[in-house]
């Protein structure tokens, strides 16, 4: 019987936010860029972008 060992980062958790990614999020939010566009630029799910913005107390524009 073999034992499987989970790969690093295979927990399903979102990757950590680097200082640079947070700075980009804040800069883009200040420029009134939508959460959807920010998610594309940062290559992160929209839900992760919204969650981080909320954690930072930042309001994001919503595309209609």
PDB file of N, CA, C and O in Angstrom:
ATOM      1  N   UNK A   1       0.854  -1.183   0.000  1.00  0.00           N
ATOM      2  CA  UNK A   1       0.000   0.000   0.000  1.00  0.00           C
ATOM      3  C   UNK A   1       0.894   1.239   0.000  1.00  0.00           C
ATOM      4  O   UNK A   1       1.857   1.326   0.762  1.00  0.00           O
ATOM      5  N   UNK A   2       0.561   2.185  -0.860  1.00  0.00           N
ATOM      6  CA  UNK A   2       1.338   3.421  -0.920  1.00  0.00           C
ATOM      7  C   UNK A   2       0.596   4.540  -0.214  1.00  0.00           C
ATOM      8  O   UNK A   2      -0.634   4.560  -0.170  1.00  0.00           O
ATOM      9  N   UNK A   3       1.337   5.440   0.320  1.00  0.00           N
ATOM     10  CA  UNK A   3       0.760   6.581   1.027  1.00  0.00           C
ATOM     11  C   UNK A   3       0.946   7.823   0.167  1.00  0.00           C
ATOM     12  O   UNK A   3       2.054   8.115  -0.283  1.00  0.00           O
ATOM     13  N   UNK A   4      -0.147   8.554  -0.058  1.00  0.00           N
ATOM     14  CA  UNK A   4      -0.018   9.771  -0.854  1.00  0.00           C
ATOM     15  C   UNK A   4       0.324  10.943   0.049  1.00  0.00           C
ATOM     16  O   UNK A   4      -0.191  11.076   1.158  1.00  0.00           O
ATOM     17  N   UNK A   5       1.192  11.771  -0.452  1.00  0.00           N
ATOM     18  CA  UNK A   5       1.632  12.951   0.288  1.00  0.00           C
ATOM     19  C   UNK A   5       1.134  14.174  -0.470  1.00  0.00           C
ATOM     20  O   UNK A   5       1.444  14.335  -1.651  1.00  0.00           O
ATOM     21  N   UNK A   6       0.364  15.040   0.194  1.00  0.00           N
ATOM     22  CA  UNK A   6      -0.149  16.219  -0.513  1.00  0.00           C
ATOM     23  C   UNK A   6       0.981  17.134  -0.960  1.00  0.00           C
ATOM     24  O   UNK A   6       1.962  17.338  -0.244  1.00  0.00           O
ATOM     25  N   UNK A   7       0.820  17.676  -2.150  1.00  0.00           N
ATOM     26  CA  UNK A   7       1.802  18.628  -2.666  1.00  0.00           C
ATOM     27  C   UNK A   7       1.657  19.964  -1.961  1.00  0.00           C
ATOM     28  O   UNK A   7       0.569  20.312  -1.502  1.00  0.00           O
ATOM     29  N   UNK A   8       2.721  20.696  -1.875  1.00  0.00           N
ATOM     30  CA  UNK A   8       2.669  22.038  -1.280  1.00  0.00           C
ATOM     31  C   UNK A   8       1.676  22.883  -2.055  1.00  0.00           C
ATOM     32  O   UNK A   8       1.697  22.908  -3.285  1.00  0.00           O
ATOM     33  N   UNK A   9       0.816  23.565  -1.342  1.00  0.00           N
ATOM     34  CA  UNK A   9      -0.173  24.418  -1.976  1.00  0.00           C
ATOM     35  C   UNK A   9      -1.397  23.669  -2.474  1.00  0.00           C
ATOM     36  O   UNK A   9      -2.269  24.268  -3.104  1.00  0.00           O
ATOM     37  N   UNK A  10      -1.482  22.376  -2.206  1.00  0.00           N
ATOM     38  CA  UNK A  10      -2.602  21.585  -2.694  1.00  0.00           C
ATOM     39  C   UNK A  10      -3.765  21.554  -1.712  1.00  0.00           C
ATOM     40  O   UNK A  10      -4.639  20.694  -1.820  1.00  0.00           O
ATOM     41  N   UNK A  11      -3.791  22.456  -0.777  1.00  0.00           N
ATOM     42  CA  UNK A  11      -4.847  22.458   0.233  1.00  0.00           C
ATOM     43  C   UNK A  11      -6.122  23.106  -0.263  1.00  0.00           C
ATOM     44  O   UNK A  11      -7.154  23.018   0.403  1.00  0.00           O
ATOM     45  N   UNK A  12      -6.078  23.752  -1.411  1.00  0.00           N
ATOM     46  CA  UNK A  12      -7.256  24.445  -1.926  1.00  0.00           C
ATOM     47  C   UNK A  12      -7.363  25.870  -1.413  1.00  0.00           C
ATOM     48  O   UNK A  12      -8.269  26.606  -1.805  1.00  0.00           O
ATOM     49  N   UNK A  13      -6.454  26.261  -0.546  1.00  0.00           N
ATOM     50  CA  UNK A  13      -6.487  27.624  -0.007  1.00  0.00           C
ATOM     51  C   UNK A  13      -5.988  28.606  -1.061  1.00  0.00           C
ATOM     52  O   UNK A  13      -5.141  28.275  -1.890  1.00  0.00           O
ATOM     53  N   UNK A  14      -6.526  29.808  -1.010  1.00  0.00           N
ATOM     54  CA  UNK A  14      -6.100  30.851  -1.945  1.00  0.00           C
ATOM     55  C   UNK A  14      -4.652  31.231  -1.647  1.00  0.00           C
ATOM     56  O   UNK A  14      -4.227  31.207  -0.492  1.00  0.00           O
ATOM     57  N   UNK A  15      -3.897  31.580  -2.683  1.00  0.00           N
ATOM     58  CA  UNK A  15      -2.513  32.005  -2.449  1.00  0.00           C
ATOM     59  C   UNK A  15      -2.469  33.276  -1.604  1.00  0.00           C
ATOM     60  O   UNK A  15      -3.382  34.101  -1.643  1.00  0.00           O
ATOM     61  N   UNK A  16      -1.401  33.411  -0.853  1.00  0.00           N
ATOM     62  CA  UNK A  16      -1.251  34.597  -0.013  1.00  0.00           C
ATOM     63  C   UNK A  16      -1.104  35.843  -0.874  1.00  0.00           C
ATOM     64  O   UNK A  16      -0.667  35.775  -2.023  1.00  0.00           O
ATOM     65  N   UNK A  17      -1.474  36.974  -0.302  1.00  0.00           N
ATOM     66  CA  UNK A  17      -1.355  38.262  -0.998  1.00  0.00           C
ATOM     67  C   UNK A  17       0.003  38.863  -0.678  1.00  0.00           C
ATOM     68  O   UNK A  17       0.321  39.100   0.488  1.00  0.00           O
ATOM     69  N   UNK A  18       0.800  39.109  -1.698  1.00  0.00           N
ATOM     70  CA  UNK A  18       2.087  39.780  -1.509  1.00  0.00           C
ATOM     71  C   UNK A  18       1.831  41.270  -1.287  1.00  0.00           C
ATOM     72  O   UNK A  18       0.747  41.776  -1.574  1.00  0.00           O
ATOM     73  N   UNK A  19       2.838  41.955  -0.775  1.00  0.00           N
ATOM     74  CA  UNK A  19       2.721  43.406  -0.589  1.00  0.00           C
ATOM     75  C   UNK A  19       2.479  44.088  -1.932  1.00  0.00           C
ATOM     76  O   UNK A  19       1.709  45.044  -2.025  1.00  0.00           O
ATOM     77  N   UNK A  20       3.146  43.587  -2.970  1.00  0.00           N
ATOM     78  CA  UNK A  20       2.988  44.160  -4.314  1.00  0.00           C
ATOM     79  C   UNK A  20       1.557  43.979  -4.828  1.00  0.00           C
ATOM     80  O   UNK A  20       0.993  44.902  -5.417  1.00  0.00           O
ATOM     81  N   UNK A  21       0.970  42.808  -4.613  1.00  0.00           N
ATOM     82  CA  UNK A  21      -0.403  42.562  -5.070  1.00  0.00           C
ATOM     83  C   UNK A  21      -1.393  43.450  -4.324  1.00  0.00           C
ATOM     84  O   UNK A  21      -2.347  43.954  -4.917  1.00  0.00           O
ATOM     85  N   UNK A  22      -1.172  43.642  -3.030  1.00  0.00           N
ATOM     86  CA  UNK A  22      -2.043  44.523  -2.243  1.00  0.00           C
ATOM     87  C   UNK A  22      -1.907  45.959  -2.744  1.00  0.00           C
ATOM     88  O   UNK A  22      -2.903  46.672  -2.872  1.00  0.00           O
ATOM     89  N   UNK A  23      -0.683  46.379  -3.026  1.00  0.00           N
ATOM     90  CA  UNK A  23      -0.461  47.726  -3.546  1.00  0.00           C
ATOM     91  C   UNK A  23      -1.180  47.915  -4.877  1.00  0.00           C
ATOM     92  O   UNK A  23      -1.807  48.949  -5.109  1.00  0.00           O
ATOM     93  N   UNK A  24      -1.088  46.920  -5.745  1.00  0.00           N
ATOM     94  CA  UNK A  24      -1.775  46.996  -7.040  1.00  0.00           C
ATOM     95  C   UNK A  24      -3.287  47.072  -6.845  1.00  0.00           C
ATOM     96  O   UNK A  24      -3.965  47.853  -7.513  1.00  0.00           O
ATOM     97  N   UNK A  25      -3.806  46.268  -5.937  1.00  0.00           N
ATOM     98  CA  UNK A  25      -5.245  46.292  -5.649  1.00  0.00           C
ATOM     99  C   UNK A  25      -5.670  47.681  -5.191  1.00  0.00           C
ATOM    100  O   UNK A  25      -6.669  48.215  -5.672  1.00  0.00           O
ATOM    101  N   UNK A  26      -4.926  48.263  -4.273  1.00  0.00           N
ATOM    102  CA  UNK A  26      -5.259  49.590  -3.759  1.00  0.00           C
ATOM    103  C   UNK A  26      -5.152  50.658  -4.845  1.00  0.00           C
ATOM    104  O   UNK A  26      -6.012  51.533  -4.949  1.00  0.00           O
ATOM    105  N   UNK A  27      -4.102  50.584  -5.648  1.00  0.00           N
ATOM    106  CA  UNK A  27      -3.925  51.557  -6.739  1.00  0.00           C
ATOM    107  C   UNK A  27      -5.075  51.472  -7.739  1.00  0.00           C
ATOM    108  O   UNK A  27      -5.624  52.496  -8.146  1.00  0.00           O
ATOM    109  N   UNK A  28      -5.435  50.266  -8.130  1.00  0.00           N
ATOM    110  CA  UNK A  28      -6.510  50.080  -9.105  1.00  0.00           C
ATOM    111  C   UNK A  28      -7.855  50.510  -8.529  1.00  0.00           C
ATOM    112  O   UNK A  28      -8.677  51.091  -9.238  1.00  0.00           O
ATOM    113  N   UNK A  29      -8.081  50.230  -7.257  1.00  0.00           N
ATOM    114  CA  UNK A  29      -9.334  50.648  -6.617  1.00  0.00           C
ATOM    115  C   UNK A  29      -9.426  52.174  -6.589  1.00  0.00           C
ATOM    116  O   UNK A  29     -10.499  52.734  -6.814  1.00  0.00           O
ATOM    117  N   UNK A  30      -8.310  52.847  -6.315  1.00  0.00           N
ATOM    118  CA  UNK A  30      -8.284  54.313  -6.315  1.00  0.00           C
ATOM    119  C   UNK A  30      -8.602  54.879  -7.693  1.00  0.00           C
ATOM    120  O   UNK A  30      -9.165  55.967  -7.811  1.00  0.00           O
ATOM    121  N   UNK A  31      -8.237  54.133  -8.735  1.00  0.00           N
ATOM    122  CA  UNK A  31      -8.502  54.554 -10.113  1.00  0.00           C
ATOM    123  C   UNK A  31      -9.920  54.179 -10.548  1.00  0.00           C
ATOM    124  O   UNK A  31     -10.281  54.353 -11.712  1.00  0.00           O
ATOM    125  N   UNK A  32     -10.716  53.667  -9.620  1.00  0.00           N
ATOM    126  CA  UNK A  32     -12.111  53.284  -9.865  1.00  0.00           C
ATOM    127  C   UNK A  32     -12.238  52.140 -10.871  1.00  0.00           C
ATOM    128  O   UNK A  32     -13.190  52.087 -11.649  1.00  0.00           O
ATOM    129  N   UNK A  33     -11.268  51.227 -10.842  1.00  0.00           N
ATOM    130  CA  UNK A  33     -11.298  50.036 -11.689  1.00  0.00           C
ATOM    131  C   UNK A  33     -12.192  49.004 -11.008  1.00  0.00           C
ATOM    132  O   UNK A  33     -12.145  48.846  -9.788  1.00  0.00           O
ATOM    133  N   UNK A  34     -13.001  48.308 -11.790  1.00  0.00           N
ATOM    134  CA  UNK A  34     -13.953  47.349 -11.222  1.00  0.00           C
ATOM    135  C   UNK A  34     -13.249  46.111 -10.666  1.00  0.00           C
ATOM    136  O   UNK A  34     -12.117  45.802 -11.037  1.00  0.00           O
ATOM    137  N   UNK A  35     -13.943  45.413  -9.773  1.00  0.00           N
ATOM    138  CA  UNK A  35     -13.421  44.183  -9.185  1.00  0.00           C
ATOM    139  C   UNK A  35     -13.126  43.148 -10.265  1.00  0.00           C
ATOM    140  O   UNK A  35     -12.150  42.404 -10.172  1.00  0.00           O
ATOM    141  N   UNK A  36     -13.975  43.105 -11.287  1.00  0.00           N
ATOM    142  CA  UNK A  36     -13.795  42.136 -12.364  1.00  0.00           C
ATOM    143  C   UNK A  36     -12.495  42.390 -13.128  1.00  0.00           C
ATOM    144  O   UNK A  36     -11.759  41.453 -13.437  1.00  0.00           O
ATOM    145  N   UNK A  37     -12.220  43.644 -13.427  1.00  0.00           N
ATOM    146  CA  UNK A  37     -10.993  43.988 -14.157  1.00  0.00           C
ATOM    147  C   UNK A  37      -9.772  43.770 -13.262  1.00  0.00           C
ATOM    148  O   UNK A  37      -8.745  43.272 -13.722  1.00  0.00           O
ATOM    149  N   UNK A  38      -9.882  44.138 -11.998  1.00  0.00           N
ATOM    150  CA  UNK A  38      -8.770  43.918 -11.058  1.00  0.00           C
ATOM    151  C   UNK A  38      -8.449  42.429 -10.981  1.00  0.00           C
ATOM    152  O   UNK A  38      -7.280  42.044 -10.965  1.00  0.00           O
ATOM    153  N   UNK A  39      -9.477  41.597 -10.934  1.00  0.00           N
ATOM    154  CA  UNK A  39      -9.242  40.151 -10.847  1.00  0.00           C
ATOM    155  C   UNK A  39      -8.480  39.645 -12.072  1.00  0.00           C
ATOM    156  O   UNK A  39      -7.625  38.767 -11.953  1.00  0.00           O
ATOM    157  N   UNK A  40      -8.786  40.192 -13.238  1.00  0.00           N
ATOM    158  CA  UNK A  40      -8.061  39.796 -14.448  1.00  0.00           C
ATOM    159  C   UNK A  40      -6.610  40.261 -14.395  1.00  0.00           C
ATOM    160  O   UNK A  40      -5.699  39.511 -14.747  1.00  0.00           O
ATOM    161  N   UNK A  41      -6.398  41.492 -13.958  1.00  0.00           N
ATOM    162  CA  UNK A  41      -5.038  42.045 -13.900  1.00  0.00           C
ATOM    163  C   UNK A  41      -4.175  41.308 -12.876  1.00  0.00           C
ATOM    164  O   UNK A  41      -2.984  41.091 -13.103  1.00  0.00           O
ATOM    165  N   UNK A  42      -4.781  40.924 -11.746  1.00  0.00           N
ATOM    166  CA  UNK A  42      -4.025  40.248 -10.688  1.00  0.00           C
ATOM    167  C   UNK A  42      -4.053  38.726 -10.820  1.00  0.00           C
ATOM    168  O   UNK A  42      -3.403  38.015 -10.054  1.00  0.00           O
ATOM    169  N   UNK A  43      -4.817  38.233 -11.805  1.00  0.00           N
ATOM    170  CA  UNK A  43      -4.961  36.786 -12.030  1.00  0.00           C
ATOM    171  C   UNK A  43      -5.446  36.067 -10.777  1.00  0.00           C
ATOM    172  O   UNK A  43      -4.891  35.054 -10.351  1.00  0.00           O
ATOM    173  N   UNK A  44      -6.505  36.634 -10.206  1.00  0.00           N
ATOM    174  CA  UNK A  44      -7.139  36.051  -9.022  1.00  0.00           C
ATOM    175  C   UNK A  44      -8.640  36.031  -9.236  1.00  0.00           C
ATOM    176  O   UNK A  44      -9.171  36.851  -9.985  1.00  0.00           O
ATOM    177  N   UNK A  45      -9.331  35.100  -8.586  1.00  0.00           N
ATOM    178  CA  UNK A  45     -10.794  35.078  -8.705  1.00  0.00           C
ATOM    179  C   UNK A  45     -11.412  36.379  -8.177  1.00  0.00           C
ATOM    180  O   UNK A  45     -10.886  36.995  -7.250  1.00  0.00           O
ATOM    181  N   UNK A  46     -12.522  36.782  -8.774  1.00  0.00           N
ATOM    182  CA  UNK A  46     -13.215  38.003  -8.350  1.00  0.00           C
ATOM    183  C   UNK A  46     -13.544  37.922  -6.864  1.00  0.00           C
ATOM    184  O   UNK A  46     -13.407  38.913  -6.146  1.00  0.00           O
ATOM    185  N   UNK A  47     -13.975  36.761  -6.397  1.00  0.00           N
ATOM    186  CA  UNK A  47     -14.334  36.600  -4.981  1.00  0.00           C
ATOM    187  C   UNK A  47     -13.143  36.894  -4.073  1.00  0.00           C
ATOM    188  O   UNK A  47     -13.309  37.501  -3.015  1.00  0.00           O
ATOM    189  N   UNK A  48     -11.945  36.473  -4.473  1.00  0.00           N
ATOM    190  CA  UNK A  48     -10.742  36.742  -3.671  1.00  0.00           C
ATOM    191  C   UNK A  48     -10.426  38.233  -3.645  1.00  0.00           C
ATOM    192  O   UNK A  48     -10.039  38.776  -2.610  1.00  0.00           O
ATOM    193  N   UNK A  49     -10.595  38.888  -4.790  1.00  0.00           N
ATOM    194  CA  UNK A  49     -10.339  40.331  -4.873  1.00  0.00           C
ATOM    195  C   UNK A  49     -11.323  41.080  -3.983  1.00  0.00           C
ATOM    196  O   UNK A  49     -10.932  41.971  -3.229  1.00  0.00           O
ATOM    197  N   UNK A  50     -12.598  40.718  -4.071  1.00  0.00           N
ATOM    198  CA  UNK A  50     -13.618  41.374  -3.236  1.00  0.00           C
ATOM    199  C   UNK A  50     -13.353  41.136  -1.746  1.00  0.00           C
ATOM    200  O   UNK A  50     -13.499  42.046  -0.930  1.00  0.00           O
ATOM    201  N   UNK A  51     -12.966  39.917  -1.402  1.00  0.00           N
ATOM    202  CA  UNK A  51     -12.702  39.587   0.004  1.00  0.00           C
ATOM    203  C   UNK A  51     -11.524  40.396   0.540  1.00  0.00           C
ATOM    204  O   UNK A  51     -11.584  40.917   1.653  1.00  0.00           O
ATOM    205  N   UNK A  52     -10.455  40.503  -0.247  1.00  0.00           N
ATOM    206  CA  UNK A  52      -9.280  41.257   0.205  1.00  0.00           C
ATOM    207  C   UNK A  52      -9.616  42.738   0.323  1.00  0.00           C
ATOM    208  O   UNK A  52      -9.212  43.396   1.282  1.00  0.00           O
ATOM    209  N   UNK A  53     -10.356  43.262  -0.650  1.00  0.00           N
ATOM    210  CA  UNK A  53     -10.755  44.670  -0.591  1.00  0.00           C
ATOM    211  C   UNK A  53     -11.594  44.927   0.654  1.00  0.00           C
ATOM    212  O   UNK A  53     -11.401  45.931   1.340  1.00  0.00           O
ATOM    213  N   UNK A  54     -12.514  44.031   0.944  1.00  0.00           N
ATOM    214  CA  UNK A  54     -13.355  44.176   2.136  1.00  0.00           C
ATOM    215  C   UNK A  54     -12.505  44.138   3.403  1.00  0.00           C
ATOM    216  O   UNK A  54     -12.710  44.931   4.322  1.00  0.00           O
ATOM    217  N   UNK A  55     -11.557  43.217   3.440  1.00  0.00           N
ATOM    218  CA  UNK A  55     -10.646  43.106   4.588  1.00  0.00           C
ATOM    219  C   UNK A  55      -9.873  44.406   4.799  1.00  0.00           C
ATOM    220  O   UNK A  55      -9.586  44.790   5.933  1.00  0.00           O
ATOM    221  N   UNK A  56      -9.538  45.079   3.696  1.00  0.00           N
ATOM    222  CA  UNK A  56      -8.778  46.330   3.762  1.00  0.00           C
ATOM    223  C   UNK A  56      -9.668  47.558   3.920  1.00  0.00           C
ATOM    224  O   UNK A  56      -9.171  48.674   4.073  1.00  0.00           O
ATOM    225  N   UNK A  57     -10.987  47.353   3.883  1.00  0.00           N
ATOM    226  CA  UNK A  57     -11.917  48.471   3.999  1.00  0.00           C
ATOM    227  C   UNK A  57     -11.999  49.311   2.740  1.00  0.00           C
ATOM    228  O   UNK A  57     -12.273  50.510   2.805  1.00  0.00           O
ATOM    229  N   UNK A  58     -11.761  48.684   1.588  1.00  0.00           N
ATOM    230  CA  UNK A  58     -11.752  49.380   0.303  1.00  0.00           C
ATOM    231  C   UNK A  58     -13.027  49.055  -0.463  1.00  0.00           C
ATOM    232  O   UNK A  58     -13.419  47.893  -0.565  1.00  0.00           O
ATOM    233  N   UNK A  59     -13.671  50.086  -0.998  1.00  0.00           N
ATOM    234  CA  UNK A  59     -14.871  49.901  -1.810  1.00  0.00           C
ATOM    235  C   UNK A  59     -14.458  49.734  -3.267  1.00  0.00           C
ATOM    236  O   UNK A  59     -13.662  50.516  -3.786  1.00  0.00           O
ATOM    237  N   UNK A  60     -15.006  48.708  -3.928  1.00  0.00           N
ATOM    238  CA  UNK A  60     -14.693  48.469  -5.333  1.00  0.00           C
ATOM    239  C   UNK A  60     -15.892  48.774  -6.214  1.00  0.00           C
ATOM    240  O   UNK A  60     -17.041  48.540  -5.839  1.00  0.00           O
ATOM    241  N   UNK A  61     -15.600  49.296  -7.379  1.00  0.00           N
ATOM    242  CA  UNK A  61     -16.623  49.565  -8.382  1.00  0.00           C
ATOM    243  C   UNK A  61     -17.185  48.229  -8.875  1.00  0.00           C
ATOM    244  O   UNK A  61     -16.468  47.231  -8.945  1.00  0.00           O
ATOM    245  N   UNK A  62     -18.472  48.223  -9.214  1.00  0.00           N
ATOM    246  CA  UNK A  62     -19.120  47.021  -9.731  1.00  0.00           C
ATOM    247  C   UNK A  62     -19.488  47.258 -11.183  1.00  0.00           C
ATOM    248  O   UNK A  62     -20.117  48.265 -11.508  1.00  0.00           O
ATOM    249  N   UNK A  63     -19.101  46.335 -12.066  1.00  0.00           N
ATOM    250  CA  UNK A  63     -19.511  46.425 -13.471  1.00  0.00           C
ATOM    251  C   UNK A  63     -20.969  46.024 -13.569  1.00  0.00           C
ATOM    252  O   UNK A  63     -21.392  45.036 -12.970  1.00  0.00           O
ATOM    253  N   UNK A  64     -21.734  46.793 -14.327  1.00  0.00           N
ATOM    254  CA  UNK A  64     -23.152  46.467 -14.513  1.00  0.00           C
ATOM    255  C   UNK A  64     -23.402  45.885 -15.867  1.00  0.00           C
ATOM    256  O   UNK A  64     -24.541  45.552 -16.196  1.00  0.00           O
TER     257      UNK A  64
END
